[in-house]
Amino acid sequence: MNTVFKVLLLSLLITIGCGKAKSPTGGPEDKEPLKIESIFPEAYKSISEKEIEIYFNKEIDQRSSQSAFRFYPPIVDFETKIDDNKINLLINEDLIENRNYYLTISRVLKDTRNNLLENNVTYTYSNGKLQNSRLFGDIIYQKDEDQVLDIRLILLDQDSITVFVKNFSGHFYDIDALEHRPYIIRSYIDKNNNGRYDIEKEPYFEKFIDSLRTEKADIFLTYVDTSRVVTQRASAISDNLVLVTFSEDLARWDSLSIMIEADSSNCSFYNTVLEKDKISIITAKHDTLDYRISFFNLLDLNNNITPVSRISFKGSTRQDTLNLSILDSSPKNGSTVKDNRPEILVRFDKIVLEKDIIASLKENETNRFVALEVIESDSYNALFKPQNSLRNFNSYTFTLSEQTRDFNGNKLIDDLEINFMVTGE
């Protein structure tokens, strides 16, 4: 009997266990996305109390919340406490006075039935007075067919750290409640919905905003041209000069930034000189670190635009102490000129700023000095022109003083003198 009883009991337990493993029958499958119903404090309010309370339409999956929340400026020490459909964010570190804070809740957040948050959402808060600068502009498409698609706009700070991501559509965008500081605006159309920009398939735009109070910045969504400008190499000539070489001659560029790769901190620059396919950049003193230069909206001579081009280089501590040299000059010494206001060109081996040029022009017959204007400088060339017409059949001496120096203070070894006679037309 005992054996029969044990067999029957075991069969009953197996039957009950199997019955529990079956999925419940009836009722539609829950496919409704997770949605935010309310948030406290409301957007644009203060978070000086360092707590944010968010209510959703359904119960939250606790594991997905671990990477769903992001603050800018970065807040590292904060907790998430979940109670059914409510999340409390508790900030455990001091906030920066009079800064805007941007809370982004991403679509990795989901409910207990694996339904994702409907959209990425960003809320703007403040600690102190809310800064309310604005960025807006037209959205211009290279291809008409793209006008019906959503545009992803990524706003970054000057160190290339993401502030927030927003989606727009149509022909205009408008962002408010921004801080008065430099930004990088980056935009593209994610045609294949893979969450990243595919350079060969999708249109793109990027621009550095120098100063932001109320600024209009149009977005030009263009495709990469196969003949686009390529940054070929960059090298540190000295501890404050970088030379960048491109695949072809350039017409211009919108802006550039230089960052230290290790920590994305900014490296200042003071002057740039474009000569055909090369750009020389006078920078702040750098060290033997890895740096990255970003050029925005490079335009070649055929009007092809490269939205952004980046290249890295190793910094140098080598100081430039060599004397400034003259490579060429015109007119030649002892020549005649027909123009009564001739241009006098001096080409140097290094960049010379206008404030460091000492030059004069004298009429030899009378020993009178003639006023000169500098019409090109802050480059490898200095171009001069008399402010008034010179007299025919008189001789003149142009003198560039040995006290003229390059941007590092290295002087010429000797004066340059050019004697010429004006013959008129």
C-alpha positions in Angstrom: 0.0 0.0 0.0 2.8 2.4 0.9 4.4 1.9 -2.5 1.1 2.5 -4.4 0.4 5.6 -2.2 3.8 7.1 -3.0 3.4 6.5 -6.7 0.0 8.2 -6.7 1.3 11.2 -4.7 4.2 11.7 -7.0 1.9 11.6 -10.0 -0.3 14.2 -8.4 2.6 16.5 -7.7 3.9 16.3 -11.3 0.4 17.1 -12.6 0.1 20.1 -10.4 3.6 21.3 -11.3 3.0 20.9 -15.0 -0.3 22.8 -14.7 1.4 25.8 -13.1 4.0 26.0 -15.9 1.3 26.6 -18.6 0.8 30.1 -19.8 -2.5 31.7 -18.9 -5.0 31.5 -21.7 -7.2 34.3 -23.0 -6.7 38.1 -23.2 -4.7 40.2 -25.7 -0.9 40.4 -25.4 0.4 43.6 -23.9 2.2 45.6 -26.6 1.5 49.1 -25.4 4.7 51.1 -25.1 5.8 52.5 -21.7 4.8 56.1 -21.3 5.6 58.9 -18.8 2.4 60.2 -17.3 3.8 62.9 -15.0 7.1 64.2 -13.5 7.8 66.3 -10.5 9.3 68.9 -10.4 7.9 69.9 -13.8 10.3 70.8 -16.7 12.1 74.2 -16.3 11.7 74.2 -12.6 14.5 74.0 -9.9 16.0 70.7 -8.7 17.7 72.3 -5.8 15.9 69.7 -3.6 17.9 67.0 -5.5 14.9 64.7 -6.0 12.9 63.9 -9.2 9.7 61.8 -9.1 8.4 60.2 -12.3 5.1 58.3 -12.8 4.6 55.9 -15.7 1.6 54.1 -17.2 2.9 50.7 -16.2 5.1 48.9 -13.7 8.8 49.4 -14.4 11.4 46.7 -15.1 14.0 47.3 -12.4 17.0 46.0 -14.3 16.4 48.3 -17.4 16.4 51.4 -15.1 20.1 51.0 -14.4 21.3 52.7 -17.6 18.2 54.6 -18.6 18.9 58.0 -16.9 21.6 60.5 -17.8 22.3 64.0 -16.6 24.2 66.9 -18.2 26.3 68.4 -16.7 27.2 64.9 -15.6 25.8 63.7 -12.2 27.5 60.5 -11.2 26.2 59.9 -7.7 22.4 59.4 -7.9 20.1 56.6 -6.9 17.0 55.2 -8.6 14.2 53.8 -6.4 11.4 52.0 -8.0 7.9 51.4 -6.6 5.6 49.7 -9.1 5.0 52.5 -11.8 7.0 55.2 -9.9 10.7 56.0 -10.0 12.4 58.4 -7.7 15.8 59.8 -8.7 17.8 60.9 -5.6 20.9 63.0 -6.3 23.7 62.5 -3.7 26.2 65.1 -4.9 26.3 68.9 -4.8 24.9 70.7 -7.9 26.7 73.5 -9.7 25.2 76.9 -8.9 23.2 78.7 -11.6 23.6 75.9 -14.2 20.9 74.3 -16.3 20.6 70.5 -15.9 19.3 68.3 -18.7 17.8 64.9 -17.7 17.5 62.4 -20.5 15.4 59.2 -20.1 16.3 56.8 -22.9 14.3 54.0 -24.6 16.3 51.3 -22.9 13.8 51.7 -20.0 10.9 49.2 -20.2 8.0 47.8 -18.3 7.8 44.3 -16.8 6.3 43.0 -20.2 9.5 44.2 -22.1 7.7 47.1 -23.7 10.2 50.0 -24.3 9.7 53.6 -23.4 7.8 55.3 -26.3 10.5 57.9 -27.1 13.7 59.3 -25.7 12.7 62.2 -23.5 14.8 65.2 -22.2 13.7 67.5 -19.3 15.4 70.8 -18.6 15.9 71.9 -15.0 18.0 74.5 -13.2 19.9 74.9 -10.0 19.4 78.6 -9.5 18.3 80.9 -12.3 17.3 79.1 -15.5 19.4 80.2 -18.5 17.2 80.6 -21.5 19.4 81.1 -24.6 17.9 79.8 -27.9 19.1 78.0 -30.9 16.9 77.8 -34.0 17.1 77.6 -37.8 15.9 76.2 -41.1 16.4 72.6 -42.0 17.5 72.3 -45.6 17.6 69.0 -47.5 19.8 67.9 -50.3 17.2 65.4 -51.5 13.5 66.2 -51.5 12.6 62.6 -50.5 14.2 63.1 -47.1 11.8 65.9 -46.1 9.3 63.4 -44.7 11.8 61.7 -42.4 12.7 62.5 -38.8 16.0 64.3 -38.1 18.1 63.4 -35.1 19.8 66.4 -33.6 22.6 65.9 -31.1 23.8 68.9 -29.1 27.3 68.6 -27.6 29.4 70.9 -25.5 32.7 72.3 -26.7 34.5 69.2 -25.3 32.2 66.9 -27.5 30.2 65.6 -24.5 26.6 65.0 -25.4 24.1 67.5 -23.8 21.0 65.9 -25.2 19.5 64.3 -28.3 16.2 65.4 -29.9 14.2 64.5 -32.9 12.7 67.0 -35.3 10.9 66.9 -38.6 9.9 69.4 -41.3 11.8 72.5 -42.2 12.5 74.3 -38.9 13.9 73.5 -35.5 13.9 75.5 -32.3 15.6 74.7 -29.0 15.2 76.9 -25.9 16.5 76.9 -22.3 20.1 76.6 -23.4 23.1 77.9 -21.5 25.2 80.8 -22.8 28.3 78.7 -23.8 29.9 77.2 -26.9 28.1 74.1 -28.5 28.5 71.7 -31.3 25.4 70.9 -33.2 25.3 67.6 -35.1 22.4 66.2 -37.1 21.6 63.3 -39.4 18.8 61.2 -40.7 18.9 57.6 -39.3 17.4 55.9 -42.4 18.1 52.3 -41.3 17.2 53.0 -37.6 20.4 51.5 -36.3 21.1 54.4 -34.0 24.2 55.7 -35.7 25.2 57.8 -38.7 26.2 55.7 -41.8 28.5 58.0 -43.8 27.9 56.4 -47.2 24.1 56.3 -46.9 22.7 59.1 -44.8 22.8 62.9 -44.9 24.7 64.8 -42.2 25.5 68.2 -40.7 27.8 69.5 -38.0 28.7 73.0 -36.9 30.5 74.6 -34.0 28.6 77.5 -32.4 31.1 80.0 -31.0 28.7 81.9 -28.7 25.1 81.3 -27.9 22.6 83.8 -26.8 20.0 83.8 -29.6 21.6 82.4 -32.6 20.2 81.2 -35.9 22.1 78.2 -37.3 20.5 76.6 -40.4 21.0 72.8 -40.8 22.1 71.6 -44.3 21.6 67.9 -44.5 23.9 66.8 -47.3 25.4 63.5 -48.4 29.1 62.9 -48.5 30.6 63.6 -51.9 33.1 61.0 -53.1 35.3 63.9 -54.1 35.1 65.4 -50.6 38.1 66.9 -48.9 40.2 64.4 -46.8 42.5 65.5 -43.9 45.6 63.6 -44.8 48.0 64.5 -41.9 48.7 66.9 -39.1 52.0 67.5 -37.4 53.3 69.7 -34.6 56.0 71.9 -36.1 56.8 73.4 -32.7 55.1 73.7 -29.3 52.6 76.2 -30.6 52.3 75.6 -34.3 50.4 72.8 -36.1 50.5 72.2 -39.8 47.5 70.3 -41.4 47.6 69.0 -45.0 44.5 68.1 -47.0 43.8 66.0 -50.1 43.1 69.1 -52.2 43.1 72.9 -52.2 40.5 74.5 -49.9 38.4 77.6 -50.3 37.3 78.0 -46.7 35.9 76.3 -43.6 33.4 77.3 -41.0 35.2 76.5 -37.7 37.6 74.2 -36.0 38.3 72.8 -32.6 41.3 71.2 -30.9 40.9 68.7 -28.1 43.2 66.7 -25.9 42.1 63.1 -26.6 42.7 61.8 -23.1 40.2 64.0 -21.4 38.4 65.9 -24.2 39.6 69.2 -22.7 39.9 72.2 -25.1 43.2 73.4 -26.5 43.1 77.1 -27.5 44.2 78.5 -30.9 44.9 82.1 -31.9 45.4 82.3 -35.6 45.0 80.2 -38.8 46.6 80.6 -42.2 45.2 78.8 -45.3 47.6 78.3 -48.2 46.2 76.0 -50.9 46.0 72.5 -49.4 47.6 73.4 -46.0 46.4 75.1 -42.9 48.9 76.4 -40.3 47.4 76.9 -36.8 49.0 78.9 -34.0 47.9 77.3 -30.8 48.4 77.6 -27.0 51.6 75.8 -25.8 51.0 72.0 -26.0 52.7 69.0 -24.5 53.7 65.6 -25.8 50.0 64.4 -25.7 47.6 63.1 -28.3 45.4 65.9 -29.7 42.5 65.8 -32.1 41.6 68.6 -34.6 38.0 68.8 -36.0 37.2 70.9 -39.0 33.6 71.8 -39.7 32.1 72.4 -43.2 35.2 72.3 -45.3 34.6 73.8 -48.8 36.9 72.9 -51.7 37.3 74.9 -54.9 34.5 73.0 -56.6 32.0 73.9 -53.8 32.0 70.3 -52.4 31.3 70.4 -48.6 32.7 68.0 -46.1 30.6 68.4 -43.0 33.3 67.3 -40.6 36.8 66.0 -40.9 39.0 64.9 -37.9 42.6 64.0 -37.5 44.9 63.3 -34.6 48.5 64.4 -33.9 51.2 64.1 -31.3 52.0 67.4 -29.5 55.6 68.7 -29.2 57.6 70.6 -26.6 60.2 71.9 -29.1 60.5 75.7 -29.0 61.1 77.7 -32.2 64.2 79.9 -31.6 65.4 80.3 -35.2 65.7 83.7 -36.7 63.0 84.9 -39.1 64.0 84.6 -42.7 62.8 86.3 -45.9 62.1 83.8 -48.8 61.2 86.3 -51.5 60.2 89.9 -52.1 58.9 92.1 -54.9 59.6 94.4 -56.7 63.2 93.4 -57.0 65.9 95.7 -55.8 66.9 98.2 -58.5 63.8 97.6 -60.6 61.3 100.1 -62.1 57.5 100.1 -61.5 54.7 101.6 -63.6 52.0 101.7 -60.9 52.0 104.9 -58.8 50.8 102.9 -55.8 52.8 99.7 -56.2 52.2 96.7 -54.0 55.3 95.6 -52.1 55.3 91.9 -51.1 57.5 90.2 -48.6 57.3 86.4 -48.0 58.6 84.9 -44.8 59.5 81.4 -43.7 57.2 81.8 -40.7 54.0 83.5 -39.7 54.3 87.2 -39.0 51.6 89.2 -37.3 50.9 92.8 -38.3 51.7 94.2 -34.8 55.3 92.8 -35.2 56.1 94.4 -38.5 58.3 97.5 -38.7 58.5 99.0 -42.2 58.9 102.3 -43.9 59.0 103.9 -47.4 61.1 106.9 -48.2 61.3 109.2 -51.3 65.1 109.4 -52.0 65.1 112.8 -53.7 63.5 114.6 -50.8 64.2 112.2 -47.9 60.5 112.3 -47.0 58.7 109.3 -45.7 55.6 108.0 -47.4 52.8 106.5 -45.3 52.3 102.8 -45.9 49.2 100.6 -45.3 49.4 96.9 -44.6 46.9 95.1 -46.8 47.9 91.5 -46.0 49.5 90.2 -42.8 49.1 87.6 -40.0 50.4 85.0 -42.5 53.5 84.0 -44.3 53.1 87.1 -46.5 53.2 90.8 -45.7 51.7 93.0 -48.4 52.2 96.8 -48.3 50.9 99.7 -50.4 51.6 103.5 -50.3 48.6 105.4 -48.9 49.1 108.0 -51.6 50.3 108.0 -55.2 54.1 108.1 -55.7 55.6 110.7 -58.0 56.8 109.7 -61.5 60.5 109.4 -62.2 61.4 109.5 -58.5 63.2 106.7 -56.7 62.1 105.2 -53.4 63.5 102.9 -50.7 61.3 100.4 -48.9 62.9 99.2 -45.6 61.8 96.3 -43.5 63.5 96.6 -40.1 65.5 93.8 -38.6 63.3 94.3 -35.5 60.4 92.7 -37.5 59.7 89.4 -35.8 57.7 86.2 -36.1 54.8 85.3 -33.7 57.4 83.7 -31.4 59.5 86.8 -31.2 62.3 85.6 -33.5 63.8 88.6 -35.4 65.3 89.1 -38.8 69.1 89.1 -39.0 69.4 92.2 -41.2 67.2 95.0 -42.6 65.6 94.3 -46.0 66.0 97.2 -48.4 64.3 97.5 -51.8 65.2 100.4 -54.1 62.9 101.1 -57.1 61.9 103.9 -59.5 58.4 104.9 -60.5 58.0 105.5 -64.2 54.2 105.8 -64.4 52.0 104.3 -67.1 
